[in-house]
Amino acid sequence: MYILSNLLFSLCLCISVVKESPMPPQDDSPQILRLWPTLMLRHRLPGAAAANPVLLELIGELEAKDAQLTTNYLKDNLFESDHPAIAWLRDCINRATIDYIRATEIDYELKWSVQGWANVNRFGDYHNLHNHPRAWLSGTYYVQVPAQPESPPGRDDRNPGAISFFDPRAQANMVAVRGDPQVEAEHRVLPAAGEVLLWPAFLHHLVHPNLAQETRVSVSFNIMLKWQDSYLP
């Protein structure tokens, strides 16, 4: 369990759960409201260069014991391990969660736990379109990201090694205008080793095939809220 103290938000503006529109500008200039944003955190973790070789060895040992380690993601919780590298990653994910919460301007105490699993993707491996039910936030930390071939054989519209996220608003792009960030249906990220991504668990995403001979290794996780009635809107 990780407890986020209200003290961490002492510098944040106190707001109500249902946000009201601010007062219009005094100079009668147009007021732009950014409604229903989908926030995503992307951060290169300090200490990753030292931690990643240790994590890579540990995940290799786990996969040697369970060949279906990647697909058996509900079997065990990687973050229940007391291994120092896992403890480092857990602390970093908790820190990233605090940063995410600050960006949302939530001004009350939240309690959560981190549930996670390792992914080992060899040549041709990918993850179909999905989201993460029952979780509040989801994310991935990248341990090893191989360089993808610049000109892979076959179709030229493939995006090897990337992860794509899709607009959760149904039909929002029906009248899309090129360059309008409100209607781009897909956001694609080519991650690097040492980076963590964190996003709302409802967001649909997929991982494009690994077309490198080297394995792509990551740790995916969910932020699971310890439910309290005070969370209700």
KARA-V918260 format. One record per residue. RES is the residue in three letters. SS is DSSP state (2 for helix, 1 for strand, 0 for the rest). Layout:
res->RES ss->SS
res->RES ss->SS
//
This chain:
res->MET ss->0
res->TYR ss->1
res->ILE ss->1
res->LEU ss->0
res->SER ss->0
res->ASN ss->2
res->LEU ss->2
res->LEU ss->2
res->PHE ss->2
res->SER ss->0
res->LEU ss->0
res->CYS ss->0
res->LEU ss->0
res->CYS ss->0
res->ILE ss->0
res->SER ss->0
res->VAL ss->0
res->VAL ss->0
res->LYS ss->0
res->GLU ss->0
res->SER ss->0
res->PRO ss->0
res->MET ss->0
res->PRO ss->0
res->PRO ss->0
res->GLN ss->0
res->ASP ss->0
res->ASP ss->0
res->SER ss->0
res->PRO ss->0
res->GLN ss->0
res->ILE ss->0
res->LEU ss->0
res->ARG ss->0
res->LEU ss->0
res->TRP ss->0
res->PRO ss->0
res->THR ss->0
res->LEU ss->0
res->MET ss->1
res->LEU ss->1
res->ARG ss->1
res->HIS ss->1
res->ARG ss->1
res->LEU ss->0
res->PRO ss->0
res->GLY ss->0
res->ALA ss->2
res->ALA ss->2
res->ALA ss->2
res->ALA ss->2
res->ASN ss->2
res->PRO ss->2
res->VAL ss->2
res->LEU ss->2
res->LEU ss->2
res->GLU ss->2
res->LEU ss->2
res->ILE ss->2
res->GLY ss->2
res->GLU ss->2
res->LEU ss->2
res->GLU ss->2
res->ALA ss->2
res->LYS ss->2
res->ASP ss->0
res->ALA ss->0
res->GLN ss->0
res->LEU ss->0
res->THR ss->0
res->THR ss->0
res->ASN ss->0
res->TYR ss->0
res->LEU ss->0
res->LYS ss->0
res->ASP ss->0
res->ASN ss->0
res->LEU ss->2
res->PHE ss->2
res->GLU ss->2
res->SER ss->0
res->ASP ss->0
res->HIS ss->0
res->PRO ss->2
res->ALA ss->2
res->ILE ss->2
res->ALA ss->2
res->TRP ss->2
res->LEU ss->2
res->ARG ss->2
res->ASP ss->2
res->CYS ss->2
res->ILE ss->2
res->ASN ss->2
res->ARG ss->2
res->ALA ss->2
res->THR ss->2
res->ILE ss->2
res->ASP ss->2
res->TYR ss->2
res->ILE ss->2
res->ARG ss->2
res->ALA ss->2
res->THR ss->2
res->GLU ss->0
res->ILE ss->0
res->ASP ss->0
res->TYR ss->0
res->GLU ss->0
res->LEU ss->0
res->LYS ss->1
res->TRP ss->1
res->SER ss->1
res->VAL ss->1
res->GLN ss->1
res->GLY ss->1
res->TRP ss->1
res->ALA ss->1
res->ASN ss->1
res->VAL ss->1
res->ASN ss->1
res->ARG ss->0
res->PHE ss->0
res->GLY ss->0
res->ASP ss->0
res->TYR ss->0
res->HIS ss->1
res->ASN ss->1
res->LEU ss->1
res->HIS ss->1
res->ASN ss->0
res->HIS ss->0
res->PRO ss->0
res->ARG ss->0
res->ALA ss->0
res->TRP ss->0
res->LEU ss->1
res->SER ss->1
res->GLY ss->1
res->THR ss->1
res->TYR ss->1
res->TYR ss->1
res->VAL ss->1
res->GLN ss->1
res->VAL ss->0
res->PRO ss->0
res->ALA ss->0
res->GLN ss->0
res->PRO ss->0
res->GLU ss->0
res->SER ss->0
res->PRO ss->0
res->PRO ss->0
res->GLY ss->0
res->ARG ss->0
res->ASP ss->0
res->ASP ss->0
res->ARG ss->0
res->ASN ss->0
res->PRO ss->0
res->GLY ss->0
res->ALA ss->0
res->ILE ss->1
res->SER ss->1
res->PHE ss->1
res->PHE ss->1
res->ASP ss->0
res->PRO ss->0
res->ARG ss->0
res->ALA ss->0
res->GLN ss->0
res->ALA ss->0
res->ASN ss->0
res->MET ss->0
res->VAL ss->0
res->ALA ss->0
res->VAL ss->0
res->ARG ss->0
res->GLY ss->0
res->ASP ss->0
res->PRO ss->0
res->GLN ss->0
res->VAL ss->0
res->GLU ss->0
res->ALA ss->0
res->GLU ss->1
res->HIS ss->1
res->ARG ss->1
res->VAL ss->1
res->LEU ss->0
res->PRO ss->0
res->ALA ss->0
res->ALA ss->0
res->GLY ss->0
res->GLU ss->1
res->VAL ss->1
res->LEU ss->1
res->LEU ss->1
res->TRP ss->1
res->PRO ss->1
res->ALA ss->0
res->PHE ss->0
res->LEU ss->0
res->HIS ss->0
res->HIS ss->1
res->LEU ss->1
res->VAL ss->1
res->HIS ss->0
res->PRO ss->0
res->ASN ss->0
res->LEU ss->0
res->ALA ss->0
res->GLN ss->0
res->GLU ss->0
res->THR ss->0
res->ARG ss->1
res->VAL ss->1
res->SER ss->1
res->VAL ss->1
res->SER ss->1
res->PHE ss->1
res->ASN ss->1
res->ILE ss->1
res->MET ss->1
res->LEU ss->1
res->LYS ss->0
res->TRP ss->0
res->GLN ss->0
res->ASP ss->2
res->SER ss->2
res->TYR ss->2
res->LEU ss->0
res->PRO ss->0
//
